[in-house]
Amino acid sequence: MKTTLVKENEITRSWHLVDAADQPVGRVAVRVARLLRGKDKVTFAPHIDQGDFVVVINAAKAKLTGSKEAQKIYKHYTGYPSGLREFSAALIREKNPTRLIMQAVGGMLPKNKQGRQMIRRLRVYAGSEHPHEAQHPEPVQRG
């Protein structure tokens, strides 16, 4: 039996729409990471980037289970001495609710050049409006 690999010019990328309202952030992130990597395709190979574009809407309405809203800490280092900044998830949701989804998905992608290309195909919006109607994104079923 011979294994056939997809060539660069044979890759077709489609658009998907994920609604994050009233869903746990981790569950949404897993579904989005699978689509960005292309793991849902039968021709998946880990060394070939054949993932799709993903649009996530209602990121501000995504849930954090348990007491993570107050206890989960997001860290950022400014680059200066004693420049470590720590923010609670509630403060991050208030300032930039798209960061919750972006950071969760980014942690599930490869930490290399291929992962950086994948994260560029992710579009996250806090509300239900998005400017990608012309691409006709297919809604992804909850599950």
C-alpha positions as CSV (number, residue, x, y, z in Angstrom):
1,M,0.0,0.0,0.0
2,K,1.3,3.4,-0.9
3,T,0.8,6.6,1.1
4,T,-0.1,9.7,-0.9
5,L,0.7,13.1,0.5
6,V,-1.1,16.3,-0.5
7,K,0.9,18.8,-2.5
8,E,0.9,22.5,-1.8
9,N,-1.1,23.4,-4.8
10,E,-3.8,20.8,-4.0
11,I,-4.7,22.2,-0.6
12,T,-8.1,23.8,-0.4
13,R,-8.9,26.0,2.6
14,S,-12.5,26.6,3.6
15,W,-13.9,29.0,6.2
16,H,-15.6,27.9,9.4
17,L,-17.7,29.9,11.9
18,V,-17.7,29.0,15.6
19,D,-20.1,30.6,18.1
20,A,-18.5,30.7,21.5
21,A,-21.5,32.0,23.4
22,D,-22.3,30.0,26.6
23,Q,-19.6,27.4,25.9
24,P,-16.4,26.7,27.9
25,V,-13.3,28.4,26.5
26,G,-11.4,25.2,26.5
27,R,-14.0,23.3,24.5
28,V,-14.1,26.0,21.9
29,A,-10.3,26.2,21.8
30,V,-10.1,22.4,21.1
31,R,-12.5,22.6,18.2
32,V,-10.8,25.6,16.7
33,A,-7.3,24.1,17.1
34,R,-8.4,21.0,15.2
35,L,-9.8,23.0,12.3
36,L,-6.7,25.2,12.1
37,R,-4.4,22.2,12.0
38,G,-6.5,20.3,9.5
39,K,-7.0,17.3,11.7
40,D,-10.6,16.9,10.5
41,K,-9.4,16.1,6.9
42,V,-8.6,12.6,5.7
43,T,-5.4,13.7,4.2
44,F,-3.9,15.0,7.5
45,A,-0.2,14.8,7.9
46,P,1.5,16.6,10.9
47,H,4.2,18.1,8.7
48,I,1.9,19.6,6.1
49,D,-0.1,22.7,7.0
50,Q,-3.5,22.2,5.4
51,G,-5.8,23.8,8.0
52,D,-8.7,26.0,7.3
53,F,-9.7,29.6,8.3
54,V,-11.7,29.9,11.5
55,V,-13.9,32.8,12.6
56,V,-14.9,32.8,16.3
57,I,-17.8,35.1,17.3
58,N,-19.2,36.0,20.8
59,A,-15.9,35.6,22.5
60,A,-17.0,37.9,25.3
61,K,-19.9,35.4,26.1
62,A,-17.6,32.4,26.4
63,K,-17.7,30.7,29.9
64,L,-15.0,29.9,32.3
65,T,-16.0,27.0,34.5
66,G,-15.6,26.9,38.3
67,S,-14.0,29.9,39.9
68,K,-11.5,30.5,37.1
69,E,-13.0,34.0,36.4
70,A,-11.5,35.3,39.7
71,Q,-8.6,32.8,40.2
72,K,-7.1,32.2,36.8
73,I,-4.1,34.5,36.2
74,Y,-2.7,35.6,32.8
75,K,0.9,36.7,32.9
76,H,2.7,39.2,30.7
77,Y,6.4,40.2,30.8
78,T,7.2,43.7,29.6
79,G,10.9,43.0,29.1
80,Y,12.1,45.3,31.8
81,P,13.5,44.3,35.3
82,S,10.6,43.4,37.6
83,G,8.2,43.8,34.6
84,L,6.1,40.7,35.2
85,R,2.4,41.8,35.1
86,E,-0.4,39.5,36.3
87,F,-4.1,40.0,35.4
88,S,-7.1,38.0,36.5
89,A,-9.4,36.4,33.8
90,A,-12.2,38.8,34.8
91,L,-9.9,41.8,34.0
92,I,-8.8,40.3,30.7
93,R,-12.4,39.6,29.7
94,E,-13.3,43.3,30.5
95,K,-10.3,44.8,28.6
96,N,-9.8,42.3,25.7
97,P,-12.2,39.4,25.6
98,T,-10.7,38.0,22.4
99,R,-7.5,37.2,24.3
100,L,-9.1,34.4,26.2
101,I,-9.8,32.4,23.0
102,M,-6.6,33.4,21.2
103,Q,-4.3,32.4,24.1
104,A,-6.2,29.1,24.7
105,V,-6.0,28.2,21.0
106,G,-2.4,29.3,20.7
107,G,-1.4,27.0,23.5
108,M,-2.9,24.0,21.6
109,L,-1.0,24.7,18.4
110,P,2.6,23.6,17.6
111,K,5.3,26.0,18.9
112,N,7.1,26.5,15.6
113,K,6.8,28.3,12.2
114,Q,3.8,26.1,11.2
115,G,1.9,27.0,14.4
116,R,2.5,30.7,13.8
117,Q,1.0,30.3,10.3
118,M,-2.0,28.5,11.7
119,I,-2.8,31.2,14.3
120,R,-2.8,33.9,11.5
121,R,-5.8,32.1,10.0
122,L,-7.8,32.6,13.2
123,R,-10.1,35.6,13.5
124,V,-11.8,36.2,16.9
125,Y,-14.5,38.8,17.6
126,A,-16.1,39.8,20.9
127,G,-19.6,40.3,19.5
128,S,-21.7,38.5,16.9
129,E,-20.7,40.8,14.0
130,H,-17.8,39.9,11.7
131,P,-16.5,41.2,8.3
132,H,-16.1,37.8,6.7
133,E,-19.6,37.3,5.2
134,A,-18.1,37.4,1.7
135,Q,-16.2,34.2,2.4
136,H,-19.4,32.3,3.4
137,P,-18.1,30.6,6.5
138,E,-19.8,27.3,7.4
139,P,-21.2,27.2,10.9
140,V,-19.6,24.5,13.1
141,Q,-22.0,22.4,15.1
142,R,-21.8,22.5,18.9
143,G,-20.7,19.3,20.4
